[in-house]
């Protein structure tokens, strides 16, 4: 099975922590040159150090905010000019705040769509020419199982994630051969996002945080919360040559929690 990404350049958004960082490390382990993009210079510096130890051909960071598309576009143009084309693009961003959908405002939706859908579209447009020229491209979106089964209390996130899934499926019919796009759908994964979500649910319902997490675990046939590196491994597989015929899919990595086929 051909997994090597030697000679390929991967750009991982949200690459300083959580699933993004785990994905970057997994890509480095396959020999890719890795650029991690996030807002925190300090966390990015730590990530770059870990990437070099993991075997990345080269590792660097880009400080950028996915919510600021003009600045993001300039940062990516600079990256491409200095370091050549991106062959693997991982679109990944933290989810919007929790809360009832009925209370959401237009501004709430726009604030969520910006760093998820709009930023991902900008990045695809910037990176696609290099992928086409290389006859190799992998676009992987880290979204959520909520695209299939909406999650209570995450109305804006559910809506935004579904929009990204529909965007990706449409692109899968338009991208040229050799350039694929797929979605990874994390279930409950041990990240800062999950810590914040459990705290918000605890505050809203009065349940202890431990009880919130216990209820989540009870719903997972694997009997535990997932690890970021388990998501990263799936992202790396989808980026590899071995996944060349996987296109337009949404792959759940949730320990079997979802009930739908």
Secondary structure as a PSIPRED ss2 file (coil, helix, strand):
# PSIPRED VFORMAT (PSIPRED V4.0)

   1 X C   1.000  0.000  0.000
   2 X C   1.000  0.000  0.000
   3 X C   1.000  0.000  0.000
   4 X C   1.000  0.000  0.000
   5 X C   1.000  0.000  0.000
   6 X C   1.000  0.000  0.000
   7 X C   1.000  0.000  0.000
   8 X C   1.000  0.000  0.000
   9 X E   0.000  0.000  1.000
  10 X E   0.000  0.000  1.000
  11 X E   0.000  0.000  1.000
  12 X E   0.000  0.000  1.000
  13 X E   0.000  0.000  1.000
  14 X C   1.000  0.000  0.000
  15 X C   1.000  0.000  0.000
  16 X C   1.000  0.000  0.000
  17 X C   1.000  0.000  0.000
  18 X H   0.000  1.000  0.000
  19 X H   0.000  1.000  0.000
  20 X H   0.000  1.000  0.000
  21 X H   0.000  1.000  0.000
  22 X H   0.000  1.000  0.000
  23 X H   0.000  1.000  0.000
  24 X H   0.000  1.000  0.000
  25 X H   0.000  1.000  0.000
  26 X H   0.000  1.000  0.000
  27 X H   0.000  1.000  0.000
  28 X H   0.000  1.000  0.000
  29 X H   0.000  1.000  0.000
  30 X C   1.000  0.000  0.000
  31 X C   1.000  0.000  0.000
  32 X C   1.000  0.000  0.000
  33 X E   0.000  0.000  1.000
  34 X E   0.000  0.000  1.000
  35 X E   0.000  0.000  1.000
  36 X E   0.000  0.000  1.000
  37 X E   0.000  0.000  1.000
  38 X E   0.000  0.000  1.000
  39 X C   1.000  0.000  0.000
  40 X C   1.000  0.000  0.000
  41 X H   0.000  1.000  0.000
  42 X H   0.000  1.000  0.000
  43 X H   0.000  1.000  0.000
  44 X H   0.000  1.000  0.000
  45 X H   0.000  1.000  0.000
  46 X H   0.000  1.000  0.000
  47 X H   0.000  1.000  0.000
  48 X H   0.000  1.000  0.000
  49 X H   0.000  1.000  0.000
  50 X H   0.000  1.000  0.000
  51 X H   0.000  1.000  0.000
  52 X H   0.000  1.000  0.000
  53 X H   0.000  1.000  0.000
  54 X H   0.000  1.000  0.000
  55 X C   1.000  0.000  0.000
  56 X C   1.000  0.000  0.000
  57 X C   1.000  0.000  0.000
  58 X C   1.000  0.000  0.000
  59 X E   0.000  0.000  1.000
  60 X E   0.000  0.000  1.000
  61 X E   0.000  0.000  1.000
  62 X E   0.000  0.000  1.000
  63 X E   0.000  0.000  1.000
  64 X C   1.000  0.000  0.000
  65 X C   1.000  0.000  0.000
  66 X C   1.000  0.000  0.000
  67 X C   1.000  0.000  0.000
  68 X C   1.000  0.000  0.000
  69 X H   0.000  1.000  0.000
  70 X H   0.000  1.000  0.000
  71 X H   0.000  1.000  0.000
  72 X H   0.000  1.000  0.000
  73 X H   0.000  1.000  0.000
  74 X H   0.000  1.000  0.000
  75 X H   0.000  1.000  0.000
  76 X H   0.000  1.000  0.000
  77 X H   0.000  1.000  0.000
  78 X H   0.000  1.000  0.000
  79 X H   0.000  1.000  0.000
  80 X H   0.000  1.000  0.000
  81 X H   0.000  1.000  0.000
  82 X H   0.000  1.000  0.000
  83 X H   0.000  1.000  0.000
  84 X C   1.000  0.000  0.000
  85 X C   1.000  0.000  0.000
  86 X C   1.000  0.000  0.000
  87 X C   1.000  0.000  0.000
  88 X E   0.000  0.000  1.000
  89 X E   0.000  0.000  1.000
  90 X E   0.000  0.000  1.000
  91 X E   0.000  0.000  1.000
  92 X C   1.000  0.000  0.000
  93 X C   1.000  0.000  0.000
  94 X C   1.000  0.000  0.000
  95 X C   1.000  0.000  0.000
  96 X C   1.000  0.000  0.000
  97 X C   1.000  0.000  0.000
  98 X C   1.000  0.000  0.000
  99 X E   0.000  0.000  1.000
 100 X C   1.000  0.000  0.000
 101 X H   0.000  1.000  0.000
 102 X H   0.000  1.000  0.000
 103 X H   0.000  1.000  0.000
 104 X C   1.000  0.000  0.000
 105 X C   1.000  0.000  0.000
 106 X H   0.000  1.000  0.000
 107 X H   0.000  1.000  0.000
 108 X H   0.000  1.000  0.000
 109 X H   0.000  1.000  0.000
 110 X H   0.000  1.000  0.000
 111 X H   0.000  1.000  0.000
 112 X H   0.000  1.000  0.000
 113 X H   0.000  1.000  0.000
 114 X H   0.000  1.000  0.000
 115 X H   0.000  1.000  0.000
 116 X H   0.000  1.000  0.000
 117 X H   0.000  1.000  0.000
 118 X H   0.000  1.000  0.000
 119 X H   0.000  1.000  0.000
 120 X H   0.000  1.000  0.000
 121 X H   0.000  1.000  0.000
 122 X H   0.000  1.000  0.000
 123 X H   0.000  1.000  0.000
 124 X H   0.000  1.000  0.000
 125 X H   0.000  1.000  0.000
 126 X H   0.000  1.000  0.000
 127 X H   0.000  1.000  0.000
 128 X H   0.000  1.000  0.000
 129 X H   0.000  1.000  0.000
 130 X H   0.000  1.000  0.000
 131 X H   0.000  1.000  0.000
 132 X H   0.000  1.000  0.000
 133 X H   0.000  1.000  0.000
 134 X H   0.000  1.000  0.000
 135 X C   1.000  0.000  0.000
 136 X C   1.000  0.000  0.000
 137 X E   0.000  0.000  1.000
 138 X E   0.000  0.000  1.000
 139 X E   0.000  0.000  1.000
 140 X E   0.000  0.000  1.000
 141 X E   0.000  0.000  1.000
 142 X E   0.000  0.000  1.000
 143 X C   1.000  0.000  0.000
 144 X C   1.000  0.000  0.000
 145 X H   0.000  1.000  0.000
 146 X H   0.000  1.000  0.000
 147 X H   0.000  1.000  0.000
 148 X C   1.000  0.000  0.000
 149 X C   1.000  0.000  0.000
 150 X C   1.000  0.000  0.000
 151 X C   1.000  0.000  0.000
 152 X C   1.000  0.000  0.000
 153 X C   1.000  0.000  0.000
 154 X E   0.000  0.000  1.000
 155 X H   0.000  1.000  0.000
 156 X H   0.000  1.000  0.000
 157 X H   0.000  1.000  0.000
 158 X H   0.000  1.000  0.000
 159 X H   0.000  1.000  0.000
 160 X H   0.000  1.000  0.000
 161 X H   0.000  1.000  0.000
 162 X H   0.000  1.000  0.000
 163 X H   0.000  1.000  0.000
 164 X H   0.000  1.000  0.000
 165 X H   0.000  1.000  0.000
 166 X H   0.000  1.000  0.000
 167 X H   0.000  1.000  0.000
 168 X H   0.000  1.000  0.000
 169 X H   0.000  1.000  0.000
 170 X H   0.000  1.000  0.000
 171 X H   0.000  1.000  0.000
 172 X H   0.000  1.000  0.000
 173 X C   1.000  0.000  0.000
 174 X C   1.000  0.000  0.000
 175 X C   1.000  0.000  0.000
 176 X C   1.000  0.000  0.000
 177 X C   1.000  0.000  0.000
 178 X C   1.000  0.000  0.000
 179 X E   0.000  0.000  1.000
 180 X E   0.000  0.000  1.000
 181 X E   0.000  0.000  1.000
 182 X E   0.000  0.000  1.000
 183 X E   0.000  0.000  1.000
 184 X E   0.000  0.000  1.000
 185 X E   0.000  0.000  1.000
 186 X E   0.000  0.000  1.000
 187 X C   1.000  0.000  0.000
 188 X C   1.000  0.000  0.000
 189 X E   0.000  0.000  1.000
 190 X C   1.000  0.000  0.000
 191 X C   1.000  0.000  0.000
 192 X H   0.000  1.000  0.000
 193 X H   0.000  1.000  0.000
 194 X H   0.000  1.000  0.000
 195 X H   0.000  1.000  0.000
 196 X H   0.000  1.000  0.000
 197 X H   0.000  1.000  0.000
 198 X H   0.000  1.000  0.000
 199 X H   0.000  1.000  0.000
 200 X H   0.000  1.000  0.000
 201 X H   0.000  1.000  0.000
 202 X H   0.000  1.000  0.000
 203 X H   0.000  1.000  0.000
 204 X H   0.000  1.000  0.000
 205 X H   0.000  1.000  0.000
 206 X C   1.000  0.000  0.000
 207 X C   1.000  0.000  0.000
 208 X C   1.000  0.000  0.000
 209 X H   0.000  1.000  0.000
 210 X H   0.000  1.000  0.000
 211 X H   0.000  1.000  0.000
 212 X H   0.000  1.000  0.000
 213 X H   0.000  1.000  0.000
 214 X H   0.000  1.000  0.000
 215 X H   0.000  1.000  0.000
 216 X H   0.000  1.000  0.000
 217 X H   0.000  1.000  0.000
 218 X H   0.000  1.000  0.000
 219 X C   1.000  0.000  0.000
 220 X C   1.000  0.000  0.000
 221 X C   1.000  0.000  0.000
 222 X C   1.000  0.000  0.000
 223 X C   1.000  0.000  0.000
 224 X C   1.000  0.000  0.000
 225 X C   1.000  0.000  0.000
 226 X E   0.000  0.000  1.000
 227 X C   1.000  0.000  0.000
 228 X H   0.000  1.000  0.000
 229 X H   0.000  1.000  0.000
 230 X H   0.000  1.000  0.000
 231 X H   0.000  1.000  0.000
 232 X H   0.000  1.000  0.000
 233 X H   0.000  1.000  0.000
 234 X H   0.000  1.000  0.000
 235 X H   0.000  1.000  0.000
 236 X H   0.000  1.000  0.000
 237 X H   0.000  1.000  0.000
 238 X H   0.000  1.000  0.000
 239 X H   0.000  1.000  0.000
 240 X C   1.000  0.000  0.000
 241 X H   0.000  1.000  0.000
 242 X H   0.000  1.000  0.000
 243 X H   0.000  1.000  0.000
 244 X C   1.000  0.000  0.000
 245 X C   1.000  0.000  0.000
 246 X C   1.000  0.000  0.000
 247 X C   1.000  0.000  0.000
 248 X C   1.000  0.000  0.000
 249 X C   1.000  0.000  0.000
 250 X E   0.000  0.000  1.000
 251 X E   0.000  0.000  1.000
 252 X E   0.000  0.000  1.000
 253 X E   0.000  0.000  1.000
 254 X C   1.000  0.000  0.000
 255 X C   1.000  0.000  0.000
 256 X C   1.000  0.000  0.000
 257 X C   1.000  0.000  0.000
 258 X C   1.000  0.000  0.000
 259 X C   1.000  0.000  0.000
 260 X C   1.000  0.000  0.000
 261 X C   1.000  0.000  0.000
